[in-house]
């Protein structure tokens, strides 16, 4: 609930003098922003940044955040900080007009910074609009700042973005200060862009293809993690994409649909050499098409020579069994790339140091433990039917990302860039201005 007085205009900042002050500012001044002035006029704010004619302590926190902003990929931060500092110096004279102008200047600078750190992650597939960073409208930004019980704490929380973002940013800022430079490593900026979409709180799943680990978060804290196997870009050209989605159910006894390259390179040649007994021994079925209600067709109707030559494509699925490549559990979530998490019978691959071995989907080291966390109980199949779906108590957001910058002991270690998605250390990265 909004605190009393927030929507009431302060006497020192009555609407007519404010409008006149804003109109009198130089064209390049932040205080002259028509959108900020319109918000103040519409919502009749009491000052956010001043108590009477005195600047609040949070104004110094804003200066710190703006000066550090190049690490966030917001290169204009230090220039905005200079304008804010000048406005505060003028307001210190006690002039109501200068205080009014400084109020607008600080609000405009804060809005620009917040909109920068709330940009969607480039290249990320958002299954739902609500999974994009929220609260980037100017009025939303100022309303939440005005309503904050502690403005200083609010600025810090917004700038920290989420529990993954802040440690990377802070380690890079410490390095820059120690080196006496304002140039951030472009690899860090790229990683922070990928980390921006991760939530600050709540229950969610984070899959990091760079470290090849899955993390289970509750209230902004990683409560468990496990190894995963992710997509292979180097040999198969199938990296695990950046995705934000929501998991709604678990599938027990899943089918496995063989990817086209395996059908062409492995299954078809074996059928040609061994006959249809090869399919039967592995529980493979040939399907009429890729629809959910597809029917089984006789393997004898398939031109396997054409399939092996890549001239014909055919869907081959594997029935649930101990040898099924999907294992016992599948964890789907809406996305256009048909990526999902799943169990696997081949546990030996998790001993490998580099686990980019899949066709894009994510294999879990311990699917039952993950299922237990999602369901809140033992993940026991309700029957033997294939693809039995069991709803989760509530939808759980899932974020597939790629974080090669790993903070450790206040410093950043860079993982191998297996997907080639990082800029070179000396590359100039476009930033929000």
N, C-alpha and C positions, 0 to 999 in steps of 0.2 A: 504494500500500500504506500502511496506517495506521502512523504512527510508533510505536515502542515507548513505552509509558507513557500513551498517549492514553486507552486504555480502562481504565487502572488508577486507582483513586481515590487522590487525594493524602491524606497523613496528616492534614493540616490541615483537610481537607474530608471527613472520614469520614462515612458515610451517616447515622448516627443524629443527630449534631449538626446536619447540614445540614437534615434533615427537620424537626427541632425549630425551627431558625432560620426556615425558610420558613413554618412554621405560625404562628410568633409575629409575622409581618409584618402591618401593617394591610391591610384587605381590598382597598384600591385600589393596593397596592404591586405593582410589577412582580415583585419577588422572591417574592410569594405565588402566582405563576402555577402552578396544579396541573400543567398540561401540561409546562412547563419542568422542574419538579421531577421529574416522572415520567420525562422523558428522561434527566436526570442519574442518577436511581436505576437505570434500565434499563441504560444504557450505561456506568455507572460511570466517567464522565469524570474525568480529571485536569483541573485548572482550565484554561480557555481564555484568560481575560483576566488572570490573575495568575500571577506566578512567586513562589512562597512567599506572603508577605504583601504583595508589591510589585506594583502595577498595571503591566502591560506598556505600552510606548509606544503600541501600537495602540489603547488606550482613548481617547487624545486624538483619534485619527483617527475613531473612532466618534462622539465628540462633534461633530466638524466635520460629519460626514455627517448626523447627526440635526438639527443646527441649520440645515443647508441644505435639509432634506427638503421644506419647502413648495414648492420649485421642482419637486420630483418629484411633486407632487400629494398629498403625505403631510403634512397640516397638523399632525398630532400630534407631529411630529419635535422641535420645540423643547421641548415639555412633557416628552417622554421624555428629552431631553438634560438637563433640570433634575433629573429623578429620578436619572439616571445620575451626574451631578455630585455630588449629595448622597450617593449610595451610595459613591462613590469617597472622598469626604471622611471618611465614617464608617469606611471600610476602612483609611484612612491611620493610624488609631489603633493598628493592629496586632491588633485583636480578631479572633480566628478566626471568631466568629459574624458580625461585620460584613463580613469578607472573603467568607464564604460567601454572605451576602445580596447583596453587590455582584456576585459572580459570576453569580448568577441574574438580577439586575436587568439587567446588560449583555446577557446572552444573550436575555432576553425582549425588550429593546428592539431588538436586532439582528434577531431573528426577525420582529418586526412590520414593521420597515422593509423587509426583503428580500421579505416576502410582498406588500408594497405595490407594489414596483417589478417584481414578477413576475406582476402581474395580467394576464390576457389583454386585448388591445386591444378596446375597445368597438366593435361594428359590423363587426369583421373576420371574414371567412369563413375558417375553418381547415379545410382539406381533410383533415387528419390531426391527431389529438390531440397527437401528438409535436411538432407545429410551434408549439404554444402555449408560452409561457415555462415552463421546467421548473425543478425543484428548489425548490418552494415549501413542502414539508412541513417542519415544525419540526425533526424529527430530521435531515433532509437538510441543512438550513441549518447546524445546529450540528456535524454530522459533518464537513462540508467545511471549516468554520472551524477545527475542532480539528485537522484533518489538514494544513492549509496550511503549507508551508515558511516562509512569512512571513505572519503574520496581518495586518499592516498592508497589505501588497501585495494580499492577498486581499480585504480590505474595499474598497480602492480599485477593484479590478477589478469586483467585484460591483456597486458603486454606479455605475460608469461604464456598465454595461449593455451597450453596443455602440458601435462607432466613429461611428455617426450620432447617437445619443442624447447622449453626453457633451459634444460641442461646443455643442449647443443649450442644454443645461442650464447649462454653465459660463458661457456668454455672458450668460444671463439672471441668474445669480447675481452676476456682476460688476456688472451694471446695478443690481441691487437693493442691493448693498453701497454702490455709489457714490451712489445716491439715498437711502440710509439708510432703506430700507423693507423690510418682510417680505412685502409683497404682490406675488406673481408675476403677470405678465400671463396672463390665462386662455387666450389664444391659444397661449402657450408650453406651458402645461400640456396643452392639447388635442393639440399637436404631439408632445409627449413621450409621451403615451398611444399615439399612432399609431406612434411609433418604437420602443416597447418590445419589439415582437415580432421585430424584426430581429436576426439572430444576431450573436454577438460574434466569431465566427471561421468558418473554412471557406470553401468555394466556394458562392456564391449569387448570385442576380439580384435587383436592386432596381429597381422601376419607380416613379417619383415623378410622380404626375399633376399636382402643383402646378407643378413646374418643367418637366414634360413631357420628362423625360430618363430613360434606362435606364442603370444602373450595373452593371458586372461586378466582383464582389468575389472576391478570393482571400486567405485568411488575414486577414480583417478589413481589407483594403486595396482601395480601388477602383482596379483596374488598367486600366479602359477605360470609356468612356461614349459615348452617342450620343443624338441627338434622337429623340423618339417623338411619335406622334399619339395622343391619348387621347380618352375619351368626352366627348361634348357634352351637358351638362346643360341649358344655357340654351335651346337650340332644340329638341333632340331628347328631352330628359329622360332621357338615358342616360349618366350619369357612369360612369367606370371604377370598379368597387367595390374595397373593401379586401379583399385575398385573400392567404392564405398557402398555398402548395401546393408540388408537386414536379414538375419536368419530367423525363420519362423517354425521350422520343424526339422526333425531328424528322420532319416530314411533307414530302416533296418532291412537286412537281406537284399542289398542293392544289386541290380544288374550292372555289368560293366560294358560299355559300348567302346569297341576297339577304334582308336583313331585311324583315319584313312591311311596314313603312311605305314602303320603296322599291318593293316589289311593287305596293302599292296606289296610290302616288302617281306612279310613273314607269313601271314596266314594263307594268302593265295598260293605262294610257292609250295607250302607244305601240303595244301589240299591237292595240288597237281602231282606231288611226288608220293603222297601217302593215301590219297582218296578221302572220302567223307568220314572215315573212321577217325581221322585227325580232329575234325570238328567235334565229333561225339565224345572223344576222350577228354576234351577240355571244356565240355559243356557249352560250346559255341552254337548259336542259332543265327540263321540268316533272316533278316527282316525285310518286309516289303518296302518300307520307307522310314523316315526319321520322326514320324508323328507319334504322339503319345499312345494312340490306339492302333499302332501298326501290327500287322499279322505276320506270323512265321511263314516263310516260303521254302520249298524244297531246295536244298543246296545244289541239286542236279540241274536246276534251271539257270544257274549262274554260269557265265562264261569266265571261268577262273583265269584263263590265259589273258583275256582282255583286262581283267582286274589287275593281274600282276604287271601288265604293261602300262597301267595307268589310264587305259582307255574307257574303263567302266568303273564306277564307284558303287559299292554295296555296303550296306550296314550289317555289321556282325556284332552281336552282343553275347556276353557270357552270363550264364545262369548263376544264381547265388550258390556258393560252395566254398570249401576250404581253400580252393585254388583261385577263387575269384580275385582279380586284381584290385577290386574295391574293398576287399575284406568284409567285415560285418556291418559297417556303418558308413553312411554318407551324410554330409552336412551341406545341403544346397542353400543358395541365396540368389535372388533375382539379379541377373546381369546378362548383357547381350553376348558375352563371350563364352557362355556355358562353362564358367569356372566354378568349382566347388571344392570343399575339403572332403577327404575320405580316409578310411582305414586302408591298410595294406598288409598282405601276408609276408612280404619280403622285408623283414626287420633289419637284416644285415646292412642294408644301404644307409641306415642312420649312423653307422660307425664311420662313414666317410667324412672327411673334413669339409669337402665341397659337395653340397647336396642339390645342385641345380641339375636334376636328372629327369624331370617329368615332362609331360606334354602341355604344361601350363597349369593344370590343377595341382592342388596342394595335398600331399600325403602326410598323415599324422603319425608321430612316434607312438602315441598312446591314445587312440581314438576313444576307448572306453572311459579314460579319465576325463577327457574333454567332454564327452557326452554326459558324464555324471555332473560336471560343473554346469552345463547348459540346462539339464533337466531338473537338477536338484535331487536326484535319486539315481539308483543303479540303472544304467541303460540296458534293460533287458527287453528283448524282442517280444512283442505280444503274441507272436505266432510264427509260423514258418513261411507265410506268404511272401513273395518277392515284393520289394519296394513298399514295405509297410511304413506309412508316415505317421509319426507321433508328434503332436504339436508341442512346442515349448510353452512354459507358463506365460511368457511374454516375448515379443520380438527382441532379439539381441543384435545390435549393430555390429558390423564387421568391416574392417579396413585393411585392405591389402596395399602395402606400401613398399618403399625401397630406401633404406637408411644406411648409407655407406659411412656416414660420419657418426662415430660412436664416442660419446664422452666417457672418459675414465680418469678418475683422480684429478678432475678439473682440467684435463687436456683432451684433445680430440684425436682418436685413432681412426684412420680411414681404412675401411674394408676394401677388398678387391672389387672393382667395378665390373662385375661379371656381365652386366647387361649393356655397358657402355652408355649409360644415361647421365653420367656426371660430366660437366665441362672440365677442361684441363685446368690445372692450378693457376695458370696465367690468363685464362679466358675472361673477357669482359662479359658480365651477365647483365642483361637488361633489368632495370629495377623500376619500381613504382616511384613516381616523382610527384 
